[in-house]
Amino acid sequence: MNVHLRIPAFLSLLFLASVQASERDVLFADSVEELFPRLVETRRTLHAAPELSNEEENTAAFVAERLRSLGLEVKTGVAKHGIVALLKGSGGDGPCVAIRADMDALPITELSSRPYRSRHPGVMHACGHDVHTTVALGVAELLSKHSGQVRGTVKFLFQPAEEGMPVTYHEDWGAKLMVAEGAMENPRPDAIFALHCRPSITPAEGKLEASRVLEAGQIAYSSGHDSANSDTFEVVIKGTMAHGSTPHRGVDAIAVASEAILALQTIRSRRTDTRQPLVLTVGTIQGGQRHNIIADEVRFTGTVRTYDETFRDSVEKMMRQVLDGVVSAHGASHVFEYRKGYPSVYNDPALVASTLPTLRRLVGEENVFEAVPGMGGEDFSHFAKVTPGFYFRLGVSNEARGITAEIHTPAFDVDESCLKTGVNTMAGVICDFLDRGK
């Protein structure tokens, strides 16, 4: 007796997609191996010539030239030195997906004897943006070579000024300015992805576990909030000058500022739900003219980090209340300026869930870790407010070789095999997303 099994159409499509993805994985992995020497050369070229925020002129020219050589549609001068490029796949019509890479460096003097160390005194790629740019260029080259695997459009966003701020806080920069100038339109992507170098993470499992090294070849992620709202503040306390021997004839701005700084810390410890993440840090303080003069002015600045937008506003309100109370109690006056910076990066949970199988397939389930969200700031959030986003972390350490220094330090470096992982995973994530459709 012949028995004919009828396989549901959707299962057949899933099976076919799985086979196609597996074949593509092999194709991409082989191509990335061939591309690896070029990736290393590109990364070292960029690493040796770092440029600060809004000064990325040569970096942008290098990137644009490479993209044009690959046949992409390239628009330069976005948000000063930003670049938007389009790659239209030949694998069929489909949605649009974006990848973002930041390009700027930090004002840090590199401590290294490597031949590709920074040639620009006091400027260094200490946050891995040379890696991010190299990975995005590698993805562009890989997908250009295999455009038949691309079922839709890929938008590449090379962003300036992730690290920096303008001269005043009354203008936009970086990702926010790119969005304002239309970088996320024509076409608007259905999703956006980015990765970031990470030497270590705090695993989500256990929550209180100490940080662990994130080796090259490994990936970490958070679903939902990934980074914090990153705000700054400035306070100027104004008292009355007097001789140091007669403090009762003046209003001591140093004493008032000291009390105000301590009182601000009670917002975290006594006025807010301790389950709500909050960092309130005073980072600078200046005041006084001479050892025997009661200071009439003290200035201090700091940062506030939160996740929730409503809570963010509440903290600002409480700071104003504390400062008003302390300062008026001493007969002083003050000026308080609170500046909202980068919003919290929010990884779309549905996008994360649909992308994790790709990451686990490409690097192995044992090499993908859920991490505790950080309290750092990152302006990828502006892109992720326009369309669902997923910002994941690329392991760059090699503990056996002593490559474990943290980002934003003069000894930071990466195991360059991370470039292969970055290109392979990002290309796979993009193609799998396009295969799924909107």
C-alpha positions as CSV (number, residue, x, y, z in Angstrom):
1,M,0.0,0.0,0.0
2,N,1.4,3.4,-0.9
3,V,1.0,6.1,1.7
4,H,1.4,9.7,0.6
5,L,2.2,12.1,3.4
6,R,1.0,15.7,2.8
7,I,3.4,18.2,4.3
8,P,1.8,21.5,5.1
9,A,2.9,24.3,2.8
10,F,4.3,26.5,5.6
11,L,6.5,23.6,6.9
12,S,7.8,23.1,3.4
13,L,8.7,26.8,3.2
14,L,10.4,26.6,6.6
15,F,12.4,23.6,5.6
16,L,13.4,25.2,2.3
17,A,14.4,28.5,4.1
18,S,16.5,26.4,6.6
19,V,18.3,24.7,3.8
20,Q,18.9,27.9,2.0
21,A,20.2,29.6,5.1
22,S,22.6,26.7,5.8
23,E,24.0,26.9,2.3
24,R,24.3,30.6,2.6
25,D,26.2,30.3,5.9
26,V,28.8,28.1,4.2
27,L,29.1,30.5,1.3
28,F,29.4,33.6,3.5
29,A,31.9,31.9,5.9
30,D,34.2,30.9,3.0
31,S,34.0,34.4,1.5
32,V,34.7,36.1,4.9
33,E,37.8,33.9,5.3
34,E,39.0,35.2,1.9
35,L,38.1,38.8,2.9
36,F,39.8,38.6,6.3
37,P,43.2,40.1,5.2
38,R,41.4,43.0,3.7
39,L,39.4,43.5,6.8
40,V,42.5,43.6,9.0
41,E,44.2,46.0,6.6
42,T,41.1,48.3,6.7
43,R,40.8,48.2,10.4
44,R,44.5,49.0,10.9
45,T,44.3,51.9,8.4
46,L,41.4,53.4,10.3
47,H,42.9,52.7,13.7
48,A,46.1,54.5,12.8
49,A,44.3,57.7,11.6
50,P,41.5,58.3,14.2
51,E,39.4,61.5,14.0
52,L,37.4,63.2,16.7
53,S,33.6,63.8,16.6
54,N,32.5,66.0,13.7
55,E,36.1,65.9,12.3
56,E,35.8,62.6,10.5
57,E,36.5,64.1,7.1
58,N,39.2,61.7,6.0
59,T,37.5,58.6,7.5
60,A,34.3,59.5,5.6
61,A,36.2,60.0,2.3
62,F,37.8,56.6,2.8
63,V,34.5,54.9,3.5
64,A,32.7,56.7,0.6
65,E,35.4,55.7,-1.9
66,R,35.2,52.0,-0.8
67,L,31.4,52.0,-1.1
68,R,31.4,53.5,-4.5
69,S,33.9,51.0,-5.7
70,L,31.4,48.3,-4.7
71,G,28.7,49.9,-6.8
72,L,26.5,51.2,-4.0
73,E,24.4,54.4,-4.2
74,V,26.3,56.8,-1.9
75,K,25.2,60.1,-0.3
76,T,27.8,62.0,1.7
77,G,27.7,65.1,3.9
78,V,24.8,63.8,6.1
79,A,25.1,65.4,9.5
80,K,28.4,66.9,8.5
81,H,30.5,63.8,7.7
82,G,27.9,61.0,7.8
83,I,27.2,58.7,4.9
84,V,24.1,56.9,3.7
85,A,24.5,54.1,1.1
86,L,22.1,51.7,-0.5
87,L,22.6,48.2,-1.7
88,K,19.8,46.8,-3.8
89,G,19.8,43.0,-3.8
90,S,19.2,40.9,-6.9
91,G,17.5,38.1,-5.0
92,G,14.1,39.5,-5.4
93,D,11.9,42.3,-4.0
94,G,11.6,42.6,-0.3
95,P,11.8,45.0,2.7
96,C,14.6,47.4,3.6
97,V,16.9,46.8,6.5
98,A,19.6,49.2,7.9
99,I,23.0,48.7,9.5
100,R,24.6,51.5,11.5
101,A,28.4,52.0,12.1
102,D,29.9,54.9,14.0
103,M,33.2,56.4,12.8
104,D,34.6,58.8,15.4
105,A,37.4,58.4,17.9
106,L,38.1,59.7,21.4
107,P,40.5,62.3,22.9
108,I,42.8,59.6,24.5
109,T,46.5,59.0,24.0
110,E,47.1,55.4,23.0
111,L,49.5,53.3,25.0
112,S,50.7,50.8,22.4
113,S,53.8,49.7,20.5
114,R,51.8,48.2,17.7
115,P,52.8,49.3,14.2
116,Y,49.2,50.5,13.5
117,R,48.9,52.6,16.7
118,S,47.4,56.0,16.4
119,R,49.5,58.5,14.4
120,H,47.4,61.4,15.8
121,P,48.6,62.5,19.3
122,G,45.9,62.5,21.9
123,V,43.3,60.8,19.6
124,M,42.6,57.1,19.6
125,H,40.0,54.6,18.5
126,A,39.4,53.5,22.1
127,C,35.8,52.5,21.7
128,G,36.2,50.2,18.6
129,H,34.5,52.4,16.1
130,D,37.3,51.4,13.6
131,V,36.0,47.9,14.1
132,H,32.4,48.9,13.6
133,T,33.3,50.8,10.4
134,T,35.4,47.9,9.1
135,V,32.6,45.4,9.8
136,A,30.0,47.5,7.9
137,L,32.3,47.9,5.0
138,G,33.0,44.1,5.1
139,V,29.2,43.4,5.0
140,A,28.8,45.8,2.1
141,E,31.6,44.0,0.2
142,L,30.2,40.5,1.0
143,L,26.6,41.3,0.1
144,S,27.7,43.1,-3.1
145,K,29.6,39.9,-4.1
146,H,26.6,37.7,-3.3
147,S,23.7,40.1,-4.1
148,G,21.6,37.2,-5.2
149,Q,21.3,36.3,-1.5
150,V,19.8,39.7,-0.7
151,R,16.0,39.8,-1.1
152,G,15.5,43.5,-0.6
153,T,17.4,46.6,0.1
154,V,20.2,47.2,2.7
155,K,20.8,50.8,3.9
156,F,24.2,51.5,5.4
157,L,24.5,54.4,7.9
158,F,28.0,55.5,8.7
159,Q,27.6,57.9,11.5
160,P,29.8,60.7,12.8
161,A,29.9,62.1,16.4
162,E,28.6,59.3,18.5
163,E,31.1,60.2,21.2
164,G,31.0,63.9,20.9
165,M,28.8,67.0,21.5
166,P,28.6,70.3,19.7
167,V,29.9,73.6,21.1
168,T,26.5,74.2,22.6
169,Y,23.7,71.9,23.7
170,H,21.2,73.8,21.5
171,E,22.0,72.0,18.3
172,D,21.8,68.4,17.2
173,W,24.6,66.1,16.3
174,G,25.4,62.4,15.4
175,A,22.4,60.0,15.0
176,K,19.8,62.6,16.0
177,L,21.1,65.0,13.2
178,M,21.2,62.1,10.7
179,V,17.6,61.3,11.4
180,A,16.6,65.0,11.2
181,E,18.3,65.2,7.8
182,G,16.3,62.3,6.5
183,A,18.8,59.4,6.7
184,M,16.0,57.1,7.8
185,E,13.8,57.9,4.9
186,N,13.6,57.1,1.1
187,P,13.4,54.3,1.9
188,R,12.5,53.9,5.6
189,P,14.0,50.7,6.9
190,D,11.8,48.1,8.5
191,A,14.5,47.3,11.1
192,I,17.9,48.6,12.0
193,F,20.8,46.6,13.4
194,A,24.1,47.7,15.0
195,L,26.9,46.0,16.9
196,H,29.4,47.3,19.4
197,C,32.8,46.0,20.6
198,R,32.7,44.7,24.1
199,P,35.6,43.2,26.0
200,S,33.4,42.0,28.9
201,I,29.8,41.7,30.1
202,T,27.8,41.1,33.2
203,P,25.7,38.0,32.4
204,A,21.9,38.3,33.0
205,E,21.8,34.9,34.6
206,G,22.2,35.4,38.3
207,K,22.1,39.2,37.9
208,L,24.8,39.8,40.6
209,E,27.5,37.6,39.0
210,A,30.8,39.5,38.4
211,S,31.5,40.5,34.8
212,R,33.0,37.9,32.5
213,V,35.3,38.3,29.5
214,L,33.5,38.3,26.1
215,E,35.9,36.5,23.8
216,A,36.2,37.1,20.1
217,G,33.7,34.8,18.5
218,Q,31.1,35.4,21.1
219,I,28.0,37.6,21.1
220,A,26.0,39.2,23.9
221,Y,22.6,41.0,23.9
222,S,19.8,42.5,26.0
223,S,16.2,42.5,25.1
224,G,14.3,45.7,25.9
225,H,16.5,48.4,27.5
226,D,20.2,48.0,26.5
227,S,21.6,51.4,27.6
228,A,20.4,54.3,29.7
229,N,19.0,57.8,29.2
230,S,22.2,59.8,29.4
231,D,21.7,63.3,30.8
232,T,24.0,66.0,32.1
233,F,23.5,68.9,34.5
234,E,25.3,72.0,35.7
235,V,24.8,73.8,39.0
236,V,26.2,77.3,39.9
237,I,25.9,78.2,43.6
238,K,26.1,81.9,44.2
239,G,26.9,83.2,47.7
240,T,28.5,86.3,49.2
241,M,32.3,86.8,49.4
242,A,33.9,87.6,52.8
243,H,37.2,87.3,54.6
244,G,37.9,83.8,55.7
245,S,38.1,84.9,59.4
246,T,34.6,86.4,59.3
247,P,32.4,83.7,57.5
248,H,29.3,85.1,59.2
249,R,29.6,88.2,57.0
250,G,29.3,86.2,53.8
251,V,27.4,83.2,52.4
252,D,29.9,80.4,51.8
253,A,29.2,78.9,48.4
254,I,31.6,76.0,49.0
255,A,29.6,74.9,52.2
256,V,26.3,75.3,50.3
257,A,27.5,73.3,47.3
258,S,28.9,70.6,49.6
259,E,25.6,70.2,51.3
260,A,23.7,70.3,48.0
261,I,25.9,67.5,46.5
262,L,25.3,65.2,49.5
263,A,21.5,66.0,49.5
264,L,21.3,65.1,45.8
265,Q,22.4,61.6,46.7
266,T,19.4,61.1,48.9
267,I,17.3,61.1,45.8
268,R,18.7,57.7,45.0
269,S,18.8,56.3,48.5
270,R,15.6,57.8,50.1
271,R,13.2,59.3,47.5
272,T,13.0,56.8,44.7
273,D,12.0,53.1,44.5
274,T,15.3,51.2,44.8
275,R,14.1,48.8,42.1
276,Q,14.2,51.6,39.6
277,P,17.7,52.0,38.1
278,L,19.3,55.4,38.7
279,V,22.8,56.8,38.7
280,L,23.3,60.4,39.8
281,T,27.0,61.3,39.7
282,V,28.7,64.7,40.4
283,G,31.9,64.6,38.3
284,T,33.4,68.1,38.5
285,I,33.5,70.9,41.0
286,Q,35.3,74.2,40.9
287,G,35.2,77.2,43.3
288,G,37.1,79.6,45.5
289,Q,39.9,82.1,44.8
290,R,42.2,81.9,47.9
291,H,42.7,80.1,51.2
292,N,41.4,83.0,53.3
293,I,38.5,84.1,51.2
294,I,34.9,82.9,51.6
295,A,34.0,81.7,48.0
296,D,31.1,83.5,46.4
297,E,30.6,81.0,43.6
298,V,30.9,77.2,43.1
299,R,30.1,75.4,39.9
300,F,29.6,71.6,39.7
301,T,28.5,69.3,36.9
302,G,27.4,65.7,36.6
303,T,25.4,63.0,34.9
304,V,22.1,61.3,35.5
305,R,21.3,57.8,34.0
306,T,17.8,56.2,34.0
307,Y,15.8,53.9,31.8
308,D,12.2,55.0,32.1
309,E,11.2,58.2,30.5
310,T,8.7,59.2,33.1
311,F,11.2,58.5,35.9
312,R,13.7,60.5,34.1
313,D,11.5,63.6,34.3
314,S,10.7,62.8,38.0
315,V,14.4,62.8,38.9
316,E,15.0,66.2,37.3
317,K,12.0,67.6,39.3
318,M,13.4,66.1,42.5
319,M,16.8,67.6,41.8
320,R,15.2,71.1,41.4
321,Q,13.4,70.6,44.7
322,V,16.5,69.6,46.6
323,L,18.6,72.4,45.2
324,D,15.9,75.0,45.9
325,G,15.6,73.9,49.5
326,V,19.3,73.6,50.4
327,V,20.3,76.8,48.7
328,S,17.5,79.0,50.0
329,A,18.0,77.6,53.6
330,H,21.5,79.2,53.5
331,G,20.5,82.5,51.9
332,A,22.3,81.7,48.7
333,S,21.0,81.6,45.1
334,H,21.7,79.2,42.2
335,V,21.3,78.4,38.5
336,F,20.4,74.8,37.5
337,E,20.6,73.6,34.0
338,Y,19.5,70.0,33.1
339,R,20.3,68.8,29.6
340,K,18.7,65.7,28.2
341,G,21.1,63.7,26.2
342,Y,20.9,60.3,24.5
343,P,17.7,58.4,25.1
344,S,17.9,54.8,26.3
345,V,18.6,52.2,23.6
346,Y,15.6,49.9,23.5
347,N,16.0,46.6,21.7
348,D,12.7,45.6,20.2
349,P,11.8,42.3,22.0
350,A,10.1,40.8,18.9
351,L,13.1,41.7,16.7
352,V,15.5,40.3,19.3
353,A,13.5,37.0,19.5
354,S,13.4,36.6,15.7
355,T,17.2,37.4,15.4
356,L,18.5,35.2,18.1
357,P,18.2,31.9,16.2
358,T,20.4,33.4,13.5
359,L,23.1,34.5,16.0
360,R,23.0,31.1,17.7
361,R,23.2,29.3,14.4
362,L,26.2,31.3,13.2
363,V,28.4,31.3,16.4
364,G,26.9,28.4,18.4
365,E,24.4,28.6,21.1
366,E,27.1,28.3,23.8
367,N,28.6,31.6,22.5
368,V,25.5,33.8,22.7
369,F,24.9,35.3,26.1
370,E,22.2,37.5,27.6
371,A,23.7,40.4,29.4
372,V,22.5,42.9,32.1
373,P,21.7,46.2,30.4
374,G,24.3,48.9,31.0
375,M,24.0,52.5,32.3
376,G,26.1,53.9,29.5
377,G,24.8,56.2,26.8
378,E,24.5,55.5,23.1
379,D,22.8,57.5,20.4
380,F,21.8,54.5,18.3
381,S,18.6,55.1,20.3
382,H,17.6,57.8,17.9
383,F,17.5,55.4,15.0
384,A,15.7,52.8,17.0
385,K,12.9,55.3,17.8
386,V,12.2,55.5,14.0
387,T,12.0,51.8,13.4
388,P,12.5,48.6,15.5
389,G,16.2,48.2,16.4
390,F,18.6,45.6,17.8
391,Y,22.0,46.6,19.1
392,F,24.1,43.7,20.2
393,R,27.6,43.3,21.5
394,L,30.6,41.8,19.7
395,G,33.2,40.0,21.8
396,V,36.7,41.3,21.1
397,S,38.8,39.9,23.9
398,N,41.4,37.1,23.9
399,E,42.3,36.4,27.5
400,A,45.1,33.9,26.5
401,R,46.8,36.7,24.6
402,G,46.2,39.4,27.2
403,I,43.7,41.3,25.1
404,T,41.2,42.3,27.8
405,A,41.4,46.1,28.3
406,E,38.1,47.9,28.5
407,I,36.8,50.5,26.1
408,H,37.6,54.1,26.7
409,T,41.1,53.2,28.1
410,P,44.5,53.9,26.4
411,A,45.3,50.1,26.3
412,F,42.2,49.0,24.5
413,D,42.7,46.6,21.6
414,V,40.8,43.8,19.9
415,D,41.5,40.3,18.8
416,E,41.1,40.9,15.1
417,S,39.3,37.6,14.5
418,C,36.3,39.5,15.8
419,L,36.1,41.1,12.4
420,K,35.1,37.8,10.9
421,T,32.5,37.2,13.5
422,G,31.1,40.7,13.0
423,V,30.8,40.5,9.2
424,N,29.5,37.0,9.3
425,T,26.8,37.6,11.9
426,M,25.7,40.9,10.6
427,A,25.4,39.7,7.0
428,G,23.5,36.6,8.2
429,V,21.2,38.7,10.4
430,I,20.4,41.0,7.5
431,C,19.7,38.3,5.0
432,D,17.6,36.2,7.4
433,F,15.5,39.3,8.1
434,L,15.0,40.0,4.4
435,D,14.1,36.4,3.9
436,R,11.4,36.6,6.5
437,G,9.9,39.7,4.9
438,K,8.3,42.5,6.8
